[in-house]
Amino acid sequence: MPGRGKHRRPRTNPLTRGVVAAGTGGAALALPLLAATTANAAQLPQTAPATVARTAPQVVQPPKTLTYTVAKGDTLYRIADRYDVRGGWRQLYKDNRTAVGDNPGLIHPGLKLKVRTTEADAGEKKAGATKSSTAAKPAAKPAVQPAAKPAASVAQATQASVTTYPDNLDGWIREALDIMARKGIPGSYDGIYRNIMRESSGNPLAINNWDSNAAAGTPSKGLLQVIDPTFQAYHVDGTSWDPYDPVANITAACNYAAHRYGSIDNVFGPY
């Protein structure tokens, strides 16, 4: 490493300061004197190293525990979905098995449940998604605007984007029918409703623990009492893989009924 230059230098002739003789046998070669330049450069302040921005680690808030009093018409599935319980209704049932008992489909009004909600986490995720989508928008519009869509198409797209379904039997059936229409699966509201009321009385957590399927280890589950092998074989893409999920249960059962009977409308008894 070269030594640091002196702070004070003796006053010399500019010509003698500019060159130094280097031995080359008998001759002398005049070379530019670089030592002073190096010394001065060594005294210059060093540029601070670039600071790399580090993203602070995301802090995951622990679930908040609250006590929920069961109301008429409640199910574990609906409560878990309402409070965004991590692990869904199965975790809710696990946390309250002593109070609920052996049948998760039977909970009575007035029952106190311990609910571990993550609603705050879900709110943060939605807020983050909104910020990302806003930042992704271009700063300026393109010079050439695309041709305007027909008014009818815009109305249809707007209507489709805002379609919501109530979290009840009517909403589950209507959402299932919309999915079935896109997948080409036949069935009507009346046919689905009639079979649901016969099979489960509208309870999405209904389970049959006493028939031959249960004896074989595959009890019938959900609104339309579908066994797991049938649910998996006729599961409809885009729906949940949880057989207790109302919409997934309806669409899988209707898909099975379409293959075996032509339509759920043709089913009037156990199937």
Buried (B, 14 or more C-beta within 10 A) or exposed (E): EEEEBEEEEEEEEEEEEEEBEEEEEEEEEEEEEEEEEEBEEEEEEEEEEEEEEEEEEEEEEEBEEEEBEBEEEBBBBBBBBBBBBBBBBBBBBEBBEEEBEEEBBBBEEEBEBEBBBBBEBEEBEEEEEEEEEEEEEEEEEEEEEEEEEEEEEEEEEEEEEEEEBEBEBEBBBBBBBBBBEEBEBBBBEEBBBBBBEBBBEBBBBBBBEEEEBBEEEBBBBBBBBBBBEBBEEBBBEEBBEBBBBBBBBBBBBBBBBBEEEEBBBBBEEEB
